[in-house]
Amino acid sequence: MQVAKKKRSLAEKINIMRASVMGANDGIVSVAGIVIGVAGATNNNYAIFLSGIAGMLAGTISMAMGEWVSVSTQRDSERRAIEKVSTSLDENYDDEIDFIKNKYSKTGISDALAEKATHEMMSGDPIDTAVRERYGFNPKEKTSAIAAALSSMLSFPTGSLLPLLSITLFPENIKMISTIIAVVIALVITGYTAAALGNANRFKAVVRNVVSGLLTMAVTYGIGLLFAH
């Protein structure tokens, strides 16, 4: 039991860490796109800084509320699924047994083995087993909507600071290229970290992350140039 709790706790922490990394990544890309775009239209540092701050604040609130709504909605859906399974087990226990047994039979194992495995699993925690087999999630693995919102609320502005400070503090003649380089380095770090936490391909994740950031900055800079004066 203690081992299971530790595993669940670790999974929850990893999910929150991954959300934090991606929140910082969104902050980097979003605000970099804003400040690079405005810098394409004007050299006024005050205007660039103000636009970056506005984007950072708007993005922070949007990300936090988005995470809270998303995770809360998911939790509501999971609760309804658990309630449906609980009711089904009370009223049609054999139907749930048959569903799980047939599911395993379709994978190619014998009916006898599928039935034995089903009864062994259902003898432990029938609700958890039935929910996992029918809906594909573990009822014991829960992510806090408030924790997810707080992680985004902190990580987005943290990531936003890099392009915001780069574009306003570097000298005029190198601020654009310096900001782009700083953003690329940051995107390499966040892309690699997110992939490592999610056990995904690191190289592909980094390439996708950097390309998306460069494309964002190129598009917003091009739009900014259209309004340059």
N, C-alpha and C positions, 0 to 999 in steps of 0.2 A: 504493500500500500504506500509506504513512504517513498519507494523508488518511483512508483507511478506518479505520485504528487510532484516529485522533483523533476521528472521528465516533462510533466505538464507545465510546471513553472518555467523551466528552461525554454520550452516551445513558445510560451507567451512572451518571455523576455526577448527572444530572438525576433518574434513578429513585431514587437514594439521598436526594437533596434532597427529593423529593416524599414519600418515606417518612418522612423526618424531620419535615416540616411536618405530615403527617397524624398522626404520633406525638404531636407537641406538641398538636395539636388534640384528640386522644383524651384526653390528660392534662387539658386544660382542661375538657372536657365531663364526663369521669368524676368528677374530684375536685370540680368545681363541684356536680354532682348530689349527691355524698356530703355535702359540708359544708352545702349549702343544706338538704338533708333533715334533717340532725342539728340544724341551727339552728332548723328549724321545730318540733323537739321540745324543745329546751332552749337556754337562754342561757349555759350553761356553756362558756366559751371553751376550757377544757382538753379537755373531751369533744369539742368540734368539731375542735380542732386534732389530737387523737389519731386521730380517725376519718379526717381528711384525710391524715395521715401514713401510716396503715395502707393506705388506698386507693392512695396514691401508690406505696408499696413493692410492693404486690400487683400493681398495674397495670404497673409497670416490669418486673417479672420476667415477668409474663404476656405483655406485648408483645414483649419481647426473645426469649423462648422461642418465641412464636408466629411471629415473623418468621423465626427460624432454622429451625424445622420446616417452615414453608411454602416458603421459598426452597429448602431442601435437598430437599424432596419434588419441587418443580418441576424442580430440576437433575437428580434421579434419573430422572424421567420423560423429560426431554430426552435424557439419555444413552442410555436404552433405545431411544428413537426413532432416534437417530443410529446405534446398533448395528444396528437392524433394517434401516435404509436401506442401510447399508454391506454387510450380508449380502445384501440383495436386489440391489444393484448387482453384486455378485460372481457371484451365481447366476442372476439374471433381469434383466439390464441392459435388454433390450428392453421388459420389462414396465414399468419405471420411465419409459422414454422414452414409451411409449404412454399412461401415466397422465397425464404432464405435457401431452403433445400434445392429448389428449382434453379435459383441463381447459381449455386455451386455446380449443379448438374450440367448446366449449360457451358461450364468451363471445360468439360471433358472428363471430369472424375465420375466414378460410378455412383449410382443412386444410393447404394448402401453406405458408401463412405460419406457422401454428401449429407445423408440423414444423420449419421453418427456425429459428424462435425457440427451440424446444426444444433442437435440436442445438447452437445457438450458446451457450445457457446451460450446457448439459451439457459443453461442450468446456472450460470454465474449471475450476470446482470442482464435480464431479458430486454429491458428498455434500451439500455445502451447498445446492446448487440443489434436489436431490430432497427434502431435509428441509424446506426452506422451502415448496416447493410442496405437499408431502403433509401436513405437520403445522402449517404456518403460523408457524414461528418461525425466527429466524436463529441458527444454531449459534455464530456468532462473538459474539453479544451475550449476555454472561453477567453475572449479578448475584451478588456474593459473599454467601453466607448469613451469614458472620460480620459483614461490613460492615452488612448490613441489621439484624442483631440489635443491633449497637453503636449504630446510629443511633436505633433505637427506645428502647434503654436510656438514652440521653442525652436524647432529645427529650421522652419522656413525663413524666419528673419536672420538666423545664424548664417545660413547659406547666402542670403541676400546681401549681407554686409560686404562680401568679397568683391563683386562687381561694382557695388555702389562706391566703396572706398577707392577702388582702383581707378575708376573713371574720373573721380574728382580730385584725387591727391597726386596722381602722377603728373609730371610736366606735360604741357600742352602738346609738344611734338612727339611724345611717345605714349600718350595715355590710351589711345585706341589699341595699338598693338600690345601694350602691357596688359590691358584689361582682357584682351582675347587670350593671351598666353596664360594669365592667371586663371581664367575661367576653364580653359582646356585642362590645366593641371588639376583643378578641383574636380572636374567631371571625371577624370581618370580615377581619382581616389574614390569618389562616391559610387561610380559604376563598378569598380572592382570590389568595394566593400559590400554593396548590395548583392552582387553575384556570389560572393563568398558566403554571406549569411543565408542566401537562398540555395546554395550548392549548385549554382548554374555555371555555364562556361564563362570564365573571367574575361578572356580576350574578346569574345563576341559582345559581351555586355559593355565593356569599355568602349569598343568601336561604335556601337549603337549610341551610347551616351554622348560621346564626343561629336559624332556626326549630327545628332539632333541639336546639340548646343550650337555648333557652328552654323547649321542651317537656320536656326532661329535668329542668331545675330546677323547673318547675311540678309535675311528677309527684312528684318526691322531696320537695319542700316540702309538698305535700298529704299525703303519707304521714307525714311528720314531724309534721304538725299532729294527726294521728290519735292519736299517742302523746305529745302535749304534756302537761306537768304543771305 
